[in-house]
Amino acid sequence: MNPGKILLVEDNPDDVALTMRALKSHNITNDVIVVDDGVQAVEYLLGAKGRPGAEELPAVVLLDLKLPRLDGLEVLERIRADERTRLLPVVILTSSDEERDIVKGYRLGANSYVRKPVDFMEFTEAAKQLGLYWLLMNRAPPVSRTP
């Protein structure tokens, strides 16, 4: 697999555990950084209060929409507004199947929108496909991954 990290932005501990288990069950062993709200995601990527963001950007961001403090769509908007993270692959991974969320996510620059399956086997298959595509098959844009 791609040695890049995965940033998982998810506030539900059960969904975090399920995602980690699903990735591991398909030998996706990339480091996963987990943050549980939108503010933490923005601070990790872009920095805050005089602190720089992550030295190396993740290979992909898995972003939930329903987050405390700053929702996923606002996080996506901030990611796309910053030159350093503008082209960072972002996959919305959420339980929302609302058409307005799907449309707004794509309008704001999401690379993909995946509804979390309820069934564990379906979820692990979705995680496998996400991992294979974004970490193995996808070729990231030729931008600097460091500040």
Order of alpha helices (4+ residues) and beta strands (2+ residues): beta-alpha-beta-alpha-beta-beta-beta-alpha-beta-alpha-beta-alpha
